[in-house]
Amino acid sequence: MSSTTLTLDQADEWRPAVNPWIIAIAVTLATFMEVLDTSIANVALPHIAGSLSAGQDESTWVLTSYLVSNAIVLPLSGWLSSIVGRKRFYMGCVALFTVSSFLCGLAPNLPALIIFRILQGAGGGGLQPSERAILADTFPPAKRGMAFAVYGIAVVMAPAIGPTLGGWITDNYTWRWIFFVNIPVGILSLLLTSRLIQDPPYFKRRKLSETRVDYIGLGFVALGLGTLQIVLDKGQRDDWFESHFILTLAIISLASILFVIWWEWRQKDPIIDLHLFGERTFAVSNLLMFMLGFALLGSTLLLPLFLQTLLGYTAQLSGMALSPGGFVIMVIMPIVGWLLSKYDARYLLLFGLAMLSFSLFHMTNFNLQIDFKTAVYARCLQAVGLAFLFVPINTAAYAYLPREKNNAASGLMNLARNIGGSVGISFVTTMLDRRTQKHLSDLTSHLTSANAQFQANLRGIAQNLIAHGTSPANASKQAYAVMQGMLQRQATMLAYLDNFHVLGYAILAMLPMVFLMKRTKSSGGMAVH
């Protein structure tokens, strides 16, 4: 039956031929694999650099190249799907991601690995938007919350699992297996997708011969987002705008993005449909998704780093401290999906923001003596907030958009989360470094010969060293070194607390934004299109 012969009621009543939950699980497989790959390679960089005879700074392009191509494809996915068909586009992305993962594992040198990572990022960039659009069309509004809960479990858990899994694979096998593990998942996803998924009858595929390609918009989108991702990824390492390279890219990125906004707003057939932001619920949802990515990836970076560098945890043990939070998300997200069918999504968002902010402020009570249970409890508190945010934000975003805009909306939502995550990581790493220096300077200013407590501590350390066989002359010198190490730890600890404070206030500031969203219908979880 062609789409032209369908009435509006028939289109609304369309349902896939198979159980929609099987479709949800099938498409979530590939998305989990893709999100996992954004973080799994981080811990393997030293091994990759050593194996391919590359410098540590050069090896970071393995991460940057993936993020750049991923960011470029995300907002274009809706437009590409409309030309080749959503199912074909999704399967093409899975195939490209799987094949490029295999090539990454075989890469003989660093340039080849970077090229294959660019292809991998391009394939991965189309997966999440396509999955969200598939879920939005497969499930009626009343069940969308539960469907997005399944999707949310994959997206939120993968960044937490990635570093631990990557470290375990690298330590026990070789870094190449962090790419090879994608192959069976990708093949399974392709088989399931080909058999289970179909484009809905109201999805109108455009003929390329009849489509005017906006090459100017396409080029500037790629230039703007690509340079922005490089700036965010390399900025802290190159001391931000003290580097001419970073400054130049930042100017290019800003000018390109401003031009894209002006250009795309005036186009009849834009690459990115910015008019979607005219619907205020969708616009606020994107802002909240940006901040969710900001807090999620920022804190996911800080917690294991804190546990490993200051408390001496191994990578595996720090991963185990984060894992219970993932199980909390798995349990709570389906409950949130059910609650969406009963209550206004805004109430759930208010609770989620308050809980996430509270969990971050709770982390400001950390010290250098906290035990494993304290770290686990803090992460579980944070997981509750994340669970109450991810599902309502995703569901609310589509509430007042026409169905044919689902693909374009998905690309923009995923772009907001990814850019938010990149900004969050850049922000916390920069702040951690700068605030550590500030606190170290402040603490050192109090250590003078007139400070009786400082002198007493030095004598106590020296006496302890002498008792363990160090000569009196060397003990005095080593005591200063020990004291310097203690000051460095304390300064770094204070910098972590500063980060948690800022993240907490940033999330708290989002509470008023919820009231700008339109009221949703509790009878179906969301308003009907």
Secondary structure, DSSP 8 states (H G I E B T S, - for coil): --GGG--HHHHHH---SS-HHHHHHHHHHHHHHHHHHHHHTGGGHHHHHHHTT--HHHHTHHHHHHHHHHHHHGGGHHHHHHHH-HHHHHHHHHHHHHHHHHHHHH--SHHHHHHHHHHHHHHHHTHHHHHHHHHHHHS-HHHHHHHHHHHHHHHHHHHHHHHHHHHHHHHHS-TTHHHHTHHHHHHHHHHHHHHH----TT-----GGG----HHHHHHHHHHHHHHHHHHHHTTTTTGGGSHHHHHHHHHHHHHHHHHHHHHHH-SS-SS-GGGGGSHHHHHHHHHHHHHHHHHHHHHHHHHHHHHHTS---HHHHHHHHHHHHHHHHHHHHHHHHHHTTS-HHHHHHHHHHHHHHHHHHGGG--TT--HHHHHHHHHHHHHHHHHHHHHHHHHHTTTS-GGGHHHHHHHHHHHHHHHHHHHHHHHHHHHHHHHHHHHHHHHTT--TT-HHHHHHHHHHHHHHHHTT--HHHHHHHHHHHHHHHHHHHHHHHHHHHHHHHHHHHHHTTHHHHTTS----TTTSS---
